[in-house]
Amino acid sequence: MRNIIVFAVGCLLAGFPQTSALGAATVTTGGLLEEMADLGRLARWPEPAYRTIQFSSYDRRSTTSEAPGWFSNADGFGREPIPGFLKVLKEPRDNQPGLYLVAEASGPGAIVRGWSAGMGGTLRVYLDPAADGSTPPVWEGPAYEFLARRSAHYLKQAGIDLKADDAFSQQDADYLPMPFARGVRVTWEGRLAELHFYHLQVRLYAAGAAVRTFDAKSDLKQSEAQLRAAVTSLTQPSAGATGEPARLEATVEPGRSFSWGSDVRGPGAIRELKLRLRADALELALRGCLLRIAFDGSQRPQVEAPVGDFFASGPGINPLNSLPFTVSADGTFTSRFVMPFEKSVRLEIVNHTQSPVRIEGAVALSPWQWDERSLYFRAKWRADHDLVAGAGVIDLPYATLIGKGVFAGCAAMIMNPSGVPTAGGNWWGE
């Protein structure tokens, strides 16, 4: 059985319009932009298939949980014992910056995410680099600007006047995709004594996948329609065309449950789920009412999480607006994750609180073509109680994933009351 594993937040995956000699689609910048705003593609095994890897400034003394140094935390602050890069290409001499290898991969793929919390120096990014070093970089400039702000740079370079808001850049990260056909190489010229936190996330496609390498001079202009559509979808998300939604209304007494099952036999897919709870103690109701969704008669519901936590709002109501989730200030929760089923779907909300809870909402379904690439949507939740600050560092496993699937994301909610009214007083670690 194929599974999508989700812990509340979303990720963005594959499928493109053009056809290659292998039968899969050709990966292009425009196709990747379309994919960013299409949650339905998460619900099918991607074609061409790929895996995602990440290069980062983690402390190189941290190798395995069984060895000393696992919790070492010199990860870009400067002067770390081992430089946080793949390789030292040129040692710093006579007070000059050194040269370091940040990332290197061969084969077809795409840069899909960069992040930095303050990386100086010069980054050089080479797509399809030649062995003799003759390939000019697609980027040569400030490291932070590429990792966290490259979309603004390339939009300006393409002459596209577009208010993208936070569609591609968020805080210290940028998600503008940059595909490559044969490989990628990234170097950094800078001083180890200065801050150099970084992540660079790269998607690697199966061998033989057809990819058209990013061209900074033409790609975004040629893909302007997909670019503008992606910005609209990412900043003003909607579920798209669906059928008439089924209304959910009930008052659930303590210890009782409310259930709903579709009258329409599959195949089909949940395209939008809206819920609003009303209770005297709303924060307790959002954590104490369990949402369960079972597809195709599964004895174990594929979705099982408290209502508030499922929608990435916890504890209580914390307004947010994203492609998969919207949490409104009035307490209306919306999920736009696509949840396909072959035959049937059943939703249940169990009230584990001590008071009645009023449930209002709607489920919008749409047709779905069920095939061997279709994936079930899964969401699970867990809690760790009575963790004591200062008692020593520990690992908190989020999930163990077995089998073939797409990992869509996770969310962590920290409930950490503190007697010290400062950010340092309730710092939760990382």
N, C-alpha and C positions, 0 to 999 in steps of 0.2 A: 504494500500500500504506500502511495506517495503522500507526503505530508508537507504542508506549509506550517512552520512553527512561528508563532507570533506572540510577543509578550506586551503588546500595546502600541508600539510605534512602527512606522512603515519603512519599506525599502523599495527600490525601483528596478525592474528587470526587463527581460528581452523580447525580441520579435520585431521584424522590419519588413518594409514593402518590397524591395527589389529581390530578384531571384538569382542565386549563384549556381555554379556548375554542380555543387554538392546537393542542391535541392533546398538548402537553408537560405535565409535571406542574407544579402550583403550588408554588413554593419557600416553605417555612415553616421556622420555627425547629426544629420537631420533625423535619422531613425532613432538615434539615442535620445534626442530631444523629445521625440514623440513618446518614447518609452517612459521617460521620467514622469509623465503625467497620466499614464495609463495603468491603473491598478489591476485591470483585468489580466494583464500579462504576468502578474505575480501568480495567478492561479493556474498557469500551465508551465510544465517543464520547459525551460528556455531553449530556443533553437536559433542560432547555434548554442550548444551548451558551453558553460564557462565556470570558472572558479574565481574567487576574489581574494587577493593577497594584500597585505599592508606592510609598508616600510615605515619605520618610526624611530624616534630618538630614545627608545627604551634603554634602560641600564643594561649594558652587555654582560654584567656580572650575574644577571638573573637568567639562568639557563633551564632549570627544572625544579619542581617543587620539592624534590628529594635531596637537593644539593644546597649547601650554604649560599647565601646571596640571593635567594628567590625574591625577597622583599626589598632588594636594593632599589633606591629611588633617585639616583643621580641621572635624570633622564632629559637633560637639556638645559639645566641651570647654569652650566659652565664649569670647566675644570673637572669634569668627571674622570675617574681613573682610566676608563677605556672609552675612546671616542665612539659616540653613538651613531656609527655609520657602517656601511658594508665593508668599506676599505679606505685606508689612508692613501690617497694618490700622490700627494706631495706634502712632505713634512713642513710645518711652519719653520722658517729660519729668518734670523736677523730682524725679528719683530714684524715679519711679513705674514699675511694669512696663509693657512694651509689649504689644500685641495682635497675634498673627500667625496666618495661615491655614496650618494643617497639611495639610489634605486637602479636596478638593472634587471631586465627580463627580455627573453626572446620569444618570438612567435607573435601571432595576432592578439590584439587586446585593446584596452582603452584606459586612460587615466579617468577616474570617475569621482575622485574626492581628494581635496587637499585641506590641511589644517595646520595652523601654527599659532602659538601664543607668544609671538614676538621673536621671529627669527631674522637676524640681520644678514649681512653678507650678500653674495651674488649666487643665484641659482641659474644653472644652465640645463635646459630640457631638450633632449634630442629624440626625435621620433624616427624610427627606421635608421638608426645610426650605421654608417659604413665602417667597416673594420679598420680602414686607414685614417679614421678621424676627420674625413673631409666634409661630413654632413653638417650644415649650419644649424645652430640651435633654433627651435621654434620659440624659445624664451631665453633671454639673457638679461637679467636684471634683479631687482630686489627680491629676496627669497619670500618674504611675507606676502608681497603683492601677488606672486603666482599662487602660493598655497591658499591664500584667503580672499583674494580679490581679482583673480584672473579674468572672470567673466566681464567685469567692467572694462578692463583693458582691451579685450578682443572685440567687444561690441563697439567701442570707440574706434578701434583700428579698422573695423569693417564699415564704419560710417553709418551705423544703425542707431537711430534716435529712439530709444526704447526705455521706458521707466520700468525696470525689472523688479524694483523693490527687493524683497528677500527671496525671490524665486530661485536664484542660484547661489547667492552669498548669504550666509547666516553667521552672525558673530564672527568667529575667526576661521570660518570654513568656506570653501567654494566647491560647487558640484558641476561646473561646466564640463561636459564630457569631451575627451580628446582621443579619438580612436587612432590606432596604428596597425600597420599590416605585418611588420616583421620584428618589431622590438622597441624598447624604450631604454634610455639611459639618462640619469639625472645626477648632476654633480653640484657640489656647494663649495664655494670659496669664502672662507670666513675664519673667525677667531674662536677657538674652543673656549676661551675665557668668557665669552659673551653668551647670552641666551640663544638657544637654537632648538627649541621645541618644534617637532614637526611630525605630521602623518602624511603619507602619500598612499592612496588606495588605488590599486590597479586591478582591472578585470582581465583575465587571461582566457581566451577562447580555445576550444579544442583545435588541435592541429588541422590545418586545411580550411579553416573557416575563412570566408572572404571578407576582408575589411578594407575600406578605403581610408587612407591615412588623412588625418586632420590637416587642412590647409588654412593657415591663418589669414591668407589674403582673400580666399573665395568662399570657404565653407559656410560661414555664418550668413553671408549675403545670399548665397544660393538657398540656404535653409531658413530664410527669414520668416516664411509662413509658419513653419514648424516651431520656430523660436518664439514667435508672438503667441501662438496657440498654447505653448507650454507655459509661458508666463501667466497667461490668463487662467489656465487650469490650476496652476500651483498657487496662485495668489487669491483666486476666487473659486475654490473647489466646489464641484457639484457631482452628483451621482450619474448625471446624464439621463437619457431616456429610459424610463422604467414603466411598468404597468401601474394600475391603480393600487396604491399601498393598502395592505391589510392593517386595520386599526387594532391596537393593543390597549385594552382598558380593563382595570380590575383593582379591587381593594383586597390586599392579601393580609390575612391575619397572621399573628406570630405562629411559627411552626408549620405554616401552610405554604402552598405554592400555586403559581399561575402558569398555565402552559398554553401554547399555541402551535398548531401544525398546519402546514399549507394544504389547502384543498386541491391545489394543482399538482399533479404528478410530474416528476422530472422527466428529462433533465432540465435543470434551471439553476438559478444563482441568486442569492441575496445580494442586492446591489447597494441597499441603504438600510440601516437600522437606526431608528430614533427611539430614545427612551428618556422619560422624565419621571423621577420619583418625588413624591410628596410625603413628608413625615414630620412629626414634631421634632425629632432629632435627626435631621437630614444627613449629617456627616456619618452618624452611626448606621443609617439605612444604606448609604452608598457602599459602606464596607460590609455590612451585615446581610445584604441581599445578593444571593449568588446567581449569576447568569450562566445558564447551561444551554448549549446548542448541539444537537446531535444530527448528523447527516446520514442518510441511507440506513436508518435503523441501528446505528452503532450503540452497543450496550454501554460503552464509555463515551460520554459526550466529547466531541472534539474541542469544544469551547467550554471552559469551566473557570470562572474568575468573578470576583466581586464586581458589581456594576461599575462603580467609580473607577476602580483600577483597570478594568478592561478598556475604558475610554481614555486611559492615561491621565486621569484627574484624581489625585489622591494625596493626602486626605481631603475630603470635602470637594467643593467646586472650585476648580482653578481654570478660568477661561483660557482657551487656546484655539487656534485655527490652523489646520494643516491639511495636506491632501487626504490622508486616511481618516482623520478625526477632527471634529469641531466640538468644543465645549462652550456653550453660551452662558452668559452671566445669569440668566434666569434658570439655569439648571437643566437645559435641554442638551442631551448628549447625542451626537451623530457619528456613526461609523460608515465609511464608504469602502471598506475592504470588500472585495468580491469573494463570495463564499459559494462555490458551486456544489451541486449534488446531482447524483445520477437519477435517484428515484424520489427521495423525500427529505423533508427537513422538519425538525421539531425544536421549539424554543421553550425554555422553562426558566422561571425566576422563583427562587426559594427564599422565603423570609426567615432568616435566622435571628432576627431581633426580638425584642420583647414588646413591640408596639405594632399596630397596623401600618401598612405602607400602601399608598395609592400609586398605581402604575399607569402611565399614559405613554403611548408611543405608536410606532408604525413600522411595518416591514415592507420594503419594496423589492419585488422579484422581477427577474427578466429571463428570457430563454437562454440556454447554454448548450453548446455543442460538446457533449461528453465524449472524450476519446482517451487514448492511452497516455496523453500528456497532461490530462486534467489532474489537479492537485486539490486535496481537502485543505480547508483552512483550519488551523489549530491555534488555540490560545490557552495557556495554563498560567497559574499564579501560585506563588508560595510566599511565606512570611518567615522571617527570622526574628524571634523575640529575645529580650533580655540580653542583648549584646552590650558589653560594658566597655566604654572608652578607657584606654590606658591599660587594658588587660592583656595587651600583646596583639600583634598583627595576625590576621587570619584570612584565608580565602573563603569567599561566599560563592559557591557554584550557582550559576544561574540556570543551567540546563545541561543535560546530557542528551545529545541528538543522535539517533541511530536510524540508518536507512537513507533513502534517496529523497531529497526535498530541497526547498528554498527557505533559507533563514531570512525572515523579513525584519526582525528587530526586537528590541526589548526596552523596557522602561523600569527604572528604580524609583520608588517613592520612599523618602527618608522621614521618619517621625522621630525627632530627636530633641525633646525639651531640654533646655539648659538654663542653669541659674546664672550664667554669664551672658549679659545682653550684648554680645558682639559676635561678628562673624567667626572670630577665632574661638569663641566659647562653644559654638555648636558645629564646628567643622567635623565632617563625617568621614573624612578619608577619601580614598579614590580606588 
